[in-house]
Amino acid sequence: MLVVDEPIYRRLPAFLIATVDKFASLPWIGKSGAFFGHVDRYDPDKGFFGAYEPGEGRPFGNGHRLDPPDLVN
Protein backbone atom coordinates (compact mmCIF):
# COMPACT_ATOMS: atom_id res chain seq x y z
CA MET A 1 0.00 0.00 0.00
CA LEU A 2 1.30 3.45 -0.94
CA VAL A 3 0.02 6.59 0.75
CA VAL A 4 2.44 9.25 -0.54
CA ASP A 5 1.72 11.06 -3.82
CA GLU A 6 5.07 10.81 -5.62
CA PRO A 7 5.40 6.98 -5.67
CA ILE A 8 1.75 6.68 -6.66
CA TYR A 9 2.28 8.92 -9.72
CA ARG A 10 5.25 6.77 -10.77
CA ARG A 11 3.85 3.27 -10.27
CA LEU A 12 0.21 3.90 -11.30
CA PRO A 13 -1.68 1.53 -9.03
CA ALA A 14 -4.44 -0.71 -10.34
CA PHE A 15 -6.75 0.43 -7.53
CA LEU A 16 -6.85 3.93 -6.05
CA ILE A 17 -8.79 5.29 -3.09
CA ALA A 18 -8.82 9.07 -2.70
CA THR A 19 -10.57 11.66 -0.59
CA VAL A 20 -12.88 14.06 -2.41
CA ASP A 21 -10.49 16.99 -1.98
CA LYS A 22 -7.57 14.98 -3.41
CA PHE A 23 -9.70 13.78 -6.33
CA ALA A 24 -10.87 17.35 -7.03
CA SER A 25 -7.26 18.59 -7.12
CA LEU A 26 -6.14 16.08 -9.78
CA PRO A 27 -6.70 18.40 -12.79
CA TRP A 28 -4.35 20.95 -11.23
CA ILE A 29 -1.44 18.54 -10.72
CA GLY A 30 0.48 17.77 -13.95
CA LYS A 31 1.75 14.40 -12.78
CA SER A 32 -1.76 13.21 -12.01
CA GLY A 33 -2.49 13.02 -15.75
CA ALA A 34 -0.72 9.66 -15.59
CA PHE A 35 -3.75 8.28 -13.73
CA PHE A 36 -5.86 8.99 -16.79
CA GLY A 37 -3.62 7.26 -19.33
CA HIS A 38 -1.49 10.27 -20.28
CA VAL A 39 1.84 8.47 -20.23
CA ASP A 40 3.98 7.52 -23.19
CA ARG A 41 7.27 6.39 -21.62
CA TYR A 42 8.41 3.89 -19.02
CA ASP A 43 11.52 3.06 -17.03
CA PRO A 44 11.60 -0.34 -15.25
CA ASP A 45 13.27 1.16 -12.18
CA LYS A 46 11.53 4.54 -11.99
CA GLY A 47 8.01 3.90 -13.37
CA PHE A 48 5.82 5.76 -15.90
CA PHE A 49 6.35 9.21 -17.43
CA GLY A 50 4.21 11.60 -19.44
CA ALA A 51 4.43 15.05 -20.98
CA TYR A 52 5.07 16.61 -17.58
CA GLU A 53 8.62 15.12 -17.58
CA PRO A 54 10.15 15.24 -21.07
CA GLY A 55 13.20 13.10 -21.68
CA GLU A 56 12.55 10.63 -18.86
CA GLY A 57 12.09 6.91 -19.59
CA ARG A 58 11.84 5.05 -22.88
CA PRO A 59 8.90 5.32 -25.30
CA PHE A 60 6.37 2.49 -25.39
CA GLY A 61 6.73 0.35 -28.49
CA ASN A 62 4.15 -0.63 -31.10
CA GLY A 63 1.72 2.18 -30.33
CA HIS A 64 1.07 0.81 -26.84
CA ARG A 65 -0.74 3.10 -24.40
CA LEU A 66 -2.34 2.87 -20.98
CA ASP A 67 -6.10 3.00 -20.72
CA PRO A 68 -7.58 5.44 -18.21
CA PRO A 69 -9.24 3.95 -15.13
CA ASP A 70 -12.95 3.41 -14.68
CA LEU A 71 -14.61 5.49 -11.98
CA VAL A 72 -16.35 3.50 -9.27
CA ASN A 73 -18.53 5.44 -6.89
C-alpha positions in Angstrom: 0.0 0.0 0.0 1.3 3.4 -0.9 0.0 6.6 0.7 2.4 9.2 -0.5 1.7 11.1 -3.8 5.1 10.8 -5.6 5.4 7.0 -5.7 1.7 6.7 -6.7 2.3 8.9 -9.7 5.3 6.8 -10.8 3.8 3.3 -10.3 0.2 3.9 -11.3 -1.7 1.5 -9.0 -4.4 -0.7 -10.3 -6.7 0.4 -7.5 -6.9 3.9 -6.1 -8.8 5.3 -3.1 -8.8 9.1 -2.7 -10.6 11.7 -0.6 -12.9 14.1 -2.4 -10.5 17.0 -2.0 -7.6 15.0 -3.4 -9.7 13.8 -6.3 -10.9 17.3 -7.0 -7.3 18.6 -7.1 -6.1 16.1 -9.8 -6.7 18.4 -12.8 -4.3 21.0 -11.2 -1.4 18.5 -10.7 0.5 17.8 -13.9 1.8 14.4 -12.8 -1.8 13.2 -12.0 -2.5 13.0 -15.7 -0.7 9.7 -15.6 -3.7 8.3 -13.7 -5.9 9.0 -16.8 -3.6 7.3 -19.3 -1.5 10.3 -20.3 1.8 8.5 -20.2 4.0 7.5 -23.2 7.3 6.4 -21.6 8.4 3.9 -19.0 11.5 3.1 -17.0 11.6 -0.3 -15.2 13.3 1.2 -12.2 11.5 4.5 -12.0 8.0 3.9 -13.4 5.8 5.8 -15.9 6.4 9.2 -17.4 4.2 11.6 -19.4 4.4 15.1 -21.0 5.1 16.6 -17.6 8.6 15.1 -17.6 10.1 15.2 -21.1 13.2 13.1 -21.7 12.6 10.6 -18.9 12.1 6.9 -19.6 11.8 5.0 -22.9 8.9 5.3 -25.3 6.4 2.5 -25.4 6.7 0.3 -28.5 4.2 -0.6 -31.1 1.7 2.2 -30.3 1.1 0.8 -26.8 -0.7 3.1 -24.4 -2.3 2.9 -21.0 -6.1 3.0 -20.7 -7.6 5.4 -18.2 -9.2 3.9 -15.1 -13.0 3.4 -14.7 -14.6 5.5 -12.0 -16.3 3.5 -9.3 -18.5 5.4 -6.9 
